[in-house]
């Protein structure tokens, strides 16, 4: 058991943590290009459900092997010959896992490489920050395979790159990578070196924030985006009232007033 017995020994993902509360969650099915089977989704649900209560300050989502995630395990899907209602419930479990990531309140930084395809792109889009390396490529090949997205691409991927680009990707199999993928918003960082190293750097920066502030950033913003403008304005004010008066914020504001806090500077 890991984390003092509060999480099981997962079969499809590896979990490590350090003294700063940074967790590294590694998809560990490299022989399948880390394709997502039913068991992996259930493990992700359990992990991301419990992470906020178990002291995670930031989570890096990584992958074993050469590829981040090739999406739905198509061999499992083919062999199980699922009924419509069965696959509908599987999709709902995917939504459960990815919602736990997006709305859980702990920063999730995805370290991308190789294939980020289909459901792998849906997984990556549920992270708060995405870091790609030079090998990373993005695709939604469902159209060519007689499928349709079921893990939130119509929500999150369309939000990242726009409805028209997503439809183009699905209809034509278009692949994005490199600077073009960065320019359209697939990820926020493009590294010539290790995406994992950069993801760890960003995780340490995020983990240095107050946990309540990170909770608001990594949950409230997504909730506010789902509201009408009037309701979002009201909810934002309530969240700000709670977060901006927390004890830790008072201490940091005191340091700012005394000119001992770090200042915002332009990049050199």
C-alpha positions in Angstrom: 0.0 0.0 0.0 1.1 3.6 -0.6 0.5 6.8 1.4 0.3 5.0 4.7 -2.2 2.5 3.3 -4.7 5.1 2.2 -4.3 4.2 -1.5 -3.9 0.7 -3.0 -0.9 -0.5 -5.1 -2.3 0.4 -8.5 -1.7 -2.0 -11.4 -1.7 0.4 -14.3 -0.3 3.6 -12.8 2.7 4.3 -10.6 2.6 6.9 -7.9 5.5 8.6 -6.1 5.5 11.7 -3.8 8.1 13.9 -2.3 8.4 16.0 0.9 6.9 19.0 -0.9 3.6 17.3 -1.5 4.3 16.9 -5.3 2.9 13.6 -6.7 4.1 12.1 -9.9 1.4 9.9 -11.4 2.8 7.7 -14.2 0.6 5.8 -16.7 2.3 2.5 -16.9 1.1 0.5 -19.8 3.9 1.3 -22.3 3.3 -1.9 -24.3 -0.1 -0.5 -25.1 1.1 3.1 -25.6 -0.6 3.7 -22.3 -4.1 3.2 -23.8 -6.8 3.6 -21.3 -8.7 0.4 -20.3 -11.5 0.1 -17.8 -9.1 -0.7 -15.0 -6.9 2.3 -15.6 -9.9 4.7 -15.5 -11.0 3.2 -12.2 -7.6 3.7 -10.8 -7.5 7.3 -11.9 -10.9 7.9 -10.3 -9.7 6.6 -7.0 -6.4 8.5 -7.1 -7.8 11.9 -8.1 -10.8 11.5 -5.7 -8.5 11.1 -2.7 -5.5 13.3 -3.7 -6.9 16.6 -2.3 -7.6 15.0 1.1 -4.2 13.2 1.2 -2.1 16.3 1.0 -1.2 16.5 -2.7 0.0 20.1 -3.4 0.5 19.5 -7.1 0.3 16.5 -9.4 2.5 15.7 -12.5 0.8 13.3 -14.9 3.5 11.5 -16.8 3.8 8.3 -18.8 6.1 5.3 -19.1 7.6 4.5 -22.5 7.6 6.7 -25.6 4.0 7.8 -25.7 1.8 9.7 -23.3 -1.5 8.0 -24.2 -3.0 6.5 -27.4 -6.5 6.8 -26.1 -9.2 4.2 -25.6 -7.9 0.6 -25.5 -9.4 -0.4 -28.8 -8.5 -4.1 -28.4 -10.4 -4.3 -25.1 -13.3 -2.5 -26.7 -13.3 -4.8 -29.7 -12.9 -8.0 -27.7 -15.7 -7.1 -25.2 -18.2 -6.3 -28.0 -20.0 -3.9 -25.8 -23.7 -3.1 -25.9 -24.6 0.7 -26.3 -25.7 1.1 -22.7 -22.6 -0.6 -21.4 -20.3 1.7 -23.3 -22.4 4.7 -22.2 -21.6 3.8 -18.6 -17.9 3.4 -19.4 -17.9 6.9 -20.9 -19.5 8.2 -17.8 -16.7 6.7 -15.8 -14.2 8.5 -18.0 -16.0 11.8 -17.3 -15.9 11.0 -13.6 -12.1 10.5 -13.8 -11.4 13.7 -15.8 -13.8 15.8 -13.8 -12.0 14.7 -10.6 -8.8 16.1 -12.3 -10.2 19.3 -13.5 -12.4 20.2 -10.6 -10.4 18.6 -7.7 -8.6 21.7 -6.7 -5.1 20.3 -7.0 -2.9 21.6 -9.9 -2.4 18.9 -12.5 0.5 19.3 -14.9 0.6 16.9 -17.8 4.1 16.0 -19.2 3.4 15.0 -22.8 5.4 13.0 -25.3 4.7 10.9 -28.4 1.1 10.1 -29.0 -1.6 12.3 -27.4 -4.4 10.8 -29.4 -8.1 10.3 -29.0 -8.9 9.6 -25.4 -5.3 10.5 -24.6 -6.0 14.1 -25.7 -9.2 14.0 -23.6 -7.1 13.0 -20.6 -4.5 15.7 -21.3 -7.1 18.4 -21.8 -8.4 17.7 -18.3 -5.0 18.8 -16.8 -4.6 22.4 -15.9 -1.2 22.8 -17.6 0.1 20.8 -20.5 3.8 20.6 -21.4 4.9 19.0 -24.7 8.3 17.9 -26.0 9.5 17.7 -29.6 8.1 14.2 -30.1 4.5 15.1 -29.1 1.7 15.0 -31.6 -2.1 15.4 -31.1 -4.9 13.8 -33.1 -8.5 12.7 -32.9 -8.8 9.8 -35.3 -12.3 8.7 -34.2 -13.8 9.6 -37.6 -11.5 7.1 -39.4 -12.3 4.4 -36.9 -16.0 4.6 -37.0 -16.1 6.1 -33.5 -17.1 9.3 -31.7 -15.4 11.0 -28.7 -16.8 9.9 -25.3 -14.5 11.3 -22.7 -15.1 15.0 -22.9 -13.3 16.2 -26.1 -16.5 18.0 -27.2 -16.1 20.0 -24.0 -12.4 20.4 -23.3 -10.6 20.0 -26.6 -13.2 22.2 -28.4 -12.6 24.8 -25.6 -8.9 24.7 -26.2 -8.7 24.9 -30.0 -12.2 25.8 -31.1 -15.1 23.8 -32.5 -14.0 24.1 -36.2 -10.5 22.8 -35.5 -11.8 19.9 -33.5 -14.3 18.9 -36.3 -11.5 19.1 -38.8 -9.3 16.8 -36.7 -12.1 14.3 -36.4 -13.2 14.4 -40.1 -9.8 14.4 -41.7 -7.4 12.8 -39.1 -5.4 16.0 -39.1 -2.4 15.8 -36.7 -1.0 18.8 -34.8 2.5 19.0 -33.4 5.3 21.4 -32.5 4.9 25.2 -32.8 1.6 24.8 -34.7 0.1 22.9 -31.8 1.4 25.5 -29.3 0.0 28.3 -31.4 -3.6 26.9 -31.4 -3.6 26.2 -27.7 -3.1 22.5 -27.4 -0.5 23.1 -24.7 1.0 26.0 -22.9 4.7 25.0 -23.1 6.8 23.4 -25.8 10.2 22.1 -24.7 13.1 21.1 -26.8 14.2 18.9 -23.9 12.3 16.9 -21.3 8.6 17.8 -20.8 8.8 15.9 -17.5 11.6 18.2 -16.2 9.6 21.3 -17.1 6.4 19.8 -15.6 8.2 19.2 -12.3 9.5 22.8 -12.3 6.0 24.1 -12.8 4.6 21.8 -10.2 7.1 23.2 -7.6 6.1 26.7 -8.5 2.4 25.9 -8.1 3.0 23.9 -4.9 4.5 27.0 -3.3 1.1 28.8 -3.5 -1.4 28.6 -0.7 -3.5 25.4 -1.0 -6.8 27.3 -0.7 -5.7 29.7 -3.5 -4.8 26.7 -5.7 -8.1 25.1 -4.9 -9.9 28.2 -6.2 -7.8 28.5 -9.3 -8.1 24.8 -10.2 -11.8 24.3 -9.4 -13.6 27.6 -9.3 -12.5 28.9 -12.7 -13.9 25.8 -14.4 -17.2 26.1 -12.4 -17.5 29.8 -13.2 -17.1 29.1 -16.9 -20.2 26.9 -16.8 -22.4 29.7 -15.3 -24.2 32.7 -16.8 -22.2 35.9 -16.5 -24.4 37.2 -13.7 -24.1 34.0 -11.7 -20.4 33.8 -12.3 -19.8 37.3 -11.1 -21.7 36.6 -7.9 -19.9 33.3 -7.3 -16.5 34.8 -8.1 -17.1 37.5 -5.4 -17.9 34.8 -2.9 -14.8 32.8 -3.7 -12.7 35.9 -3.5 -14.2 36.8 -0.2 -13.1 33.5 1.2 -9.7 33.2 -0.5 -8.5 36.8 -0.2 -9.1 36.9 3.6 -7.4 33.7 4.5 -4.6 33.9 7.1 -1.9 32.9 4.7 -2.9 35.7 2.3 -2.6 38.3 5.1 0.9 37.1 5.8 1.9 37.3 2.1 0.3 40.8 1.8 2.2 41.9 4.8 5.5 40.9 3.1 4.4 42.7 0.0 3.7 45.9 2.0 7.1 45.7 3.7 8.8 45.2 0.3 10.2 41.8 1.3 8.1 39.8 -1.2 9.3 38.9 -4.7 8.1 41.4 -7.3 6.7 40.7 -10.7 9.4 41.4 -13.3 9.4 41.1 -17.1 11.4 38.3 -18.6 14.9 39.3 -19.3 
